[in-house]
Amino acid sequence: MTTNPESYPPSRGGFARQARTQIVIIGAGYGGLAAYLTLRSHLDWRRRCLSLVNKHAYHYFTTELHTIVAGAEDEESVTVDLSLAVRPPARLLLAEVDRIVPEESRVILKPAPSTLRVGPRPRRGRPAVRGAAGGADGAGEAVATASPLHPYFSLRYDFLIVALGSEPEYFNLPGVRENSVVLRSLRTAEALRARLRSLASLGGEGRRYPEVVIAGGGLTGVELAGDVADAYGERLRVTIVEAAPDIMPGLDPHLAKVSREVLQEKSVTLLTGVPITLAEPGRLYLRDGAVVPFDLLIWAGGVRGPALLARSGFGTTPRGRGRVNARLQAEGFPNVYLVGDCAAFVDPVTGREVSPSAQAAVQMGRAAAQAILARLQGAAEPEYRPNIRGVFVSLGRDEGVGSVGAGHYVGLPAVVVKELIEGHHAFEAGGLLQILKRLFGRRHPVGTPASMPEWSGTDLTGPPPFPPEPEIHTH
Ligand SMILES: Cc1cc2nc3c(=O)[nH]c(=O)nc-3n(C[C@H](O)[C@H](O)[C@H](O)COP(=O)(O)OP(=O)(O)OC[C@H]3O[C@@H](n4cnc5c(N)ncnc54)[C@H](O)[C@@H]3O)c2cc1C
């Protein structure tokens, strides 16, 4: 008897003569990894081939990037080596997705610079990648071989799960993109930490305090402000600018009030109800006429879907998220599933789009994987039912707020629950090893140099991550 729900008798002619079903997941963040883990434990590998494509060699816990900025955690604690997480016969491709050609069921890939390799280790000593930058090895799914002249290759799929996350949304505000930095990857977290340290070393007693302005008082901006204030507060000034009347719009008003008080105790200035109109080097202009000086502007004002969705011909919302049906299938392309931040899923209960969150991304990743498994078995596809159980926000080292249903958590209990949630994800993604790394990982207290991690991908493209180093004047 088999416990594998995907196992059923082979058709006449046996497996050898059949092309294996190609299932491809692009993006190994919260949604992509959840989809991979669900499929891995249920696939009939004689008939199916599962590939996970990502531009970094690691999965990182975006929800904990603010701790890297503060030097409270090291990179090892918030990353999982994908070559350990992705085990044979599933395959890992380190490459950047350039676009999808849904009409031809192909993904066009570009090897991540100098890092293209296919993992886990190729079998029988054969190189998994042909040539300096070749196509993928195996069942013939790579149809074009990359070369220095044609650095792209394509990957055919029968089922595709798109889990590419999001991009910053600047709302066309002049000068904001050019003069701000966004916390969105391990690398940007490291760069921010380095910049904050250098600014902090310039400020302090008898000197002007460098100004750090966080544009956006949502969850990301608030968590970052709490940690930056704890780590560097004695030598920097931290300000949050938020267009809505209060920080963390949508959060229970009592918890928002507690958060405000905690941040103010940490000397974080809160400017709420004041939309930003434009930015220029060192100055942020607000609609009420105020000008906020900054030495570092961190943009946490919102996200939108990845540009490549529209470029690939998918239907998108004004915020660039891909339109999906109740089963997370992309409009007009039933073999493509969109999950996580890049999907505009409308909750049938509330009639509103599910907000981007790690929790929603994990649920969608699992739901898309289950829908594919059902289709492979000829069963009815389940619909995705969002079940957002609560929200937890850290406000620095030992403060936090959170809610589950009608229950509220404030202070240490909220911190503990958030830690448990993050620990659970770490265990699912990286197993016991990841928990040990979290317990015994190195820290980078403020003032100690940190090594830059290995990284790959495109985060370096686009505008420079930081405006020119401002001059810090002494009194
Ligand atoms: C600083 C910060 C703090 C946050 N805090 C919280 C929190 O406390 N709680 C919460 O619920 N949510 C939080 N969020 C939001 C949460 O992280 C996202 O909603 C979640 O990561 C979405 O998961 P995803 O799988 O859709 O995308 P991601 O987790 O972003 O994964 C996308 C993956 O795709 C890869 N990728 C992207 N483009 C390409 C390409 N072209 N080619 C190949 N690979 C590509 C990326 O490398 C990445 O691995 C936070 C976000 C940020 C930025």
The ligand as an SDF file (V2000), in Angstrom:
LIG
                    3D

 53 58  0  0  0  0  0  0  0  0999 V2000
   11.3910   44.5330    5.8430 C   0  0  0  0  0  0  0  0  0  0  0  0
   10.1270   43.7300    5.7250 C   0  0  0  0  0  0  0  0  0  0  0  0
    9.4810   43.2850    6.8720 C   0  0  0  0  0  0  0  0  0  0  0  0
    8.3180   42.5180    6.7640 C   0  0  0  0  0  0  0  0  0  0  0  0
    7.7240   42.0680    7.9190 N   0  0  0  0  0  0  0  0  0  0  0  0
    6.6430   41.2560    7.8160 C   0  0  0  0  0  0  0  0  0  0  0  0
    6.0510   40.6850    8.9940 C   0  0  0  0  0  0  0  0  0  0  0  0
    6.4920   40.9260   10.1300 O   0  0  0  0  0  0  0  0  0  0  0  0
    4.9930   39.8380    8.8260 N   0  0  0  0  0  0  0  0  0  0  0  0
    4.4830   39.5230    7.5860 C   0  0  0  0  0  0  0  0  0  0  0  0
    3.5560   38.7390    7.4750 O   0  0  0  0  0  0  0  0  0  0  0  0
    5.0210   40.0560    6.4640 N   0  0  0  0  0  0  0  0  0  0  0  0
    6.0800   40.9090    6.5460 C   0  0  0  0  0  0  0  0  0  0  0  0
    6.6400   41.4280    5.4090 N   0  0  0  0  0  0  0  0  0  0  0  0
    6.0550   41.0730    4.1070 C   0  0  0  0  0  0  0  0  0  0  0  0
    6.4850   39.6800    3.7140 C   0  0  0  0  0  0  0  0  0  0  0  0
    7.8770   39.5480    3.8190 O   0  0  0  0  0  0  0  0  0  0  0  0
    6.0500   39.3900    2.2860 C   0  0  0  0  0  0  0  0  0  0  0  0
    4.6500   39.5460    2.2170 O   0  0  0  0  0  0  0  0  0  0  0  0
    6.4530   37.9700    1.8830 C   0  0  0  0  0  0  0  0  0  0  0  0
    7.8590   37.8610    1.8290 O   0  0  0  0  0  0  0  0  0  0  0  0
    5.8590   37.6070    0.5310 C   0  0  0  0  0  0  0  0  0  0  0  0
    6.2850   36.3240    0.1670 O   0  0  0  0  0  0  0  0  0  0  0  0
    6.4840   35.9520   -1.3580 P   0  0  0  0  0  0  0  0  0  0  0  0
    6.8000   34.5010   -1.4090 O   0  0  0  0  0  0  0  0  0  0  0  0
    5.3390   36.4560   -2.1510 O   0  0  0  0  0  0  0  0  0  0  0  0
    7.7330   36.8160   -1.8310 O   0  0  0  0  0  0  0  0  0  0  0  0
    9.2090   36.8490   -1.2480 P   0  0  0  0  0  0  0  0  0  0  0  0
    9.2660   36.2420    0.0930 O   0  0  0  0  0  0  0  0  0  0  0  0
    9.6560   38.2520   -1.4290 O   0  0  0  0  0  0  0  0  0  0  0  0
   10.0150   35.9080   -2.2430 O   0  0  0  0  0  0  0  0  0  0  0  0
   10.2590   36.2250   -3.5710 C   0  0  0  0  0  0  0  0  0  0  0  0
   11.4270   35.3650   -4.0400 C   0  0  0  0  0  0  0  0  0  0  0  0
   11.5510   35.4990   -5.4430 O   0  0  0  0  0  0  0  0  0  0  0  0
   12.9130   35.7340   -5.7770 C   0  0  0  0  0  0  0  0  0  0  0  0
   12.8830   36.5170   -7.0020 N   0  0  0  0  0  0  0  0  0  0  0  0
   12.3430   37.7420   -7.1860 C   0  0  0  0  0  0  0  0  0  0  0  0
   12.4680   38.1240   -8.4600 N   0  0  0  0  0  0  0  0  0  0  0  0
   13.1100   37.1230   -9.0990 C   0  0  0  0  0  0  0  0  0  0  0  0
   13.5150   36.9140  -10.4450 C   0  0  0  0  0  0  0  0  0  0  0  0
   13.2740   37.8150  -11.4060 N   0  0  0  0  0  0  0  0  0  0  0  0
   14.1580   35.7680  -10.7610 N   0  0  0  0  0  0  0  0  0  0  0  0
   14.3960   34.8350   -9.7980 C   0  0  0  0  0  0  0  0  0  0  0  0
   14.0190   34.9710   -8.5170 N   0  0  0  0  0  0  0  0  0  0  0  0
   13.3720   36.0980   -8.1690 C   0  0  0  0  0  0  0  0  0  0  0  0
   13.4890   36.4670   -4.5810 C   0  0  0  0  0  0  0  0  0  0  0  0
   14.8880   36.3040   -4.5050 O   0  0  0  0  0  0  0  0  0  0  0  0
   12.7590   35.7740   -3.4370 C   0  0  0  0  0  0  0  0  0  0  0  0
   13.4670   34.6200   -3.0350 O   0  0  0  0  0  0  0  0  0  0  0  0
    7.7900   42.2040    5.4880 C   0  0  0  0  0  0  0  0  0  0  0  0
    8.4360   42.6640    4.3390 C   0  0  0  0  0  0  0  0  0  0  0  0
    9.5870   43.4150    4.4450 C   0  0  0  0  0  0  0  0  0  0  0  0
   10.2810   43.8990    3.1850 C   0  0  0  0  0  0  0  0  0  0  0  0
  1  2  1  0
  2  3  1  0
  2 52  2  0
  3  4  2  0
  4  5  1  0
  4 50  1  0
  5  6  2  0
  6  7  1  0
  6 13  1  0
  7  8  2  0
  7  9  1  0
  9 10  1  0
 10 11  2  0
 10 12  1  0
 12 13  2  0
 13 14  1  0
 14 15  1  0
 14 50  1  0
 15 16  1  0
 16 17  1  0
 16 18  1  0
 18 19  1  0
 18 20  1  0
 20 21  1  0
 20 22  1  0
 22 23  1  0
 23 24  1  0
 24 25  2  0
 24 26  1  0
 24 27  1  0
 27 28  1  0
 28 29  2  0
 28 30  1  0
 28 31  1  0
 31 32  1  0
 32 33  1  0
 33 34  1  0
 33 48  1  0
 34 35  1  0
 35 36  1  0
 35 46  1  0
 36 37  1  0
 36 45  1  0
 37 38  2  0
 38 39  1  0
 39 40  1  0
 39 45  2  0
 40 41  1  0
 40 42  2  0
 42 43  1  0
 43 44  2  0
 44 45  1  0
 46 47  1  0
 46 48  1  0
 48 49  1  0
 50 51  2  0
 51 52  1  0
 52 53  1  0
M  END
$$$$
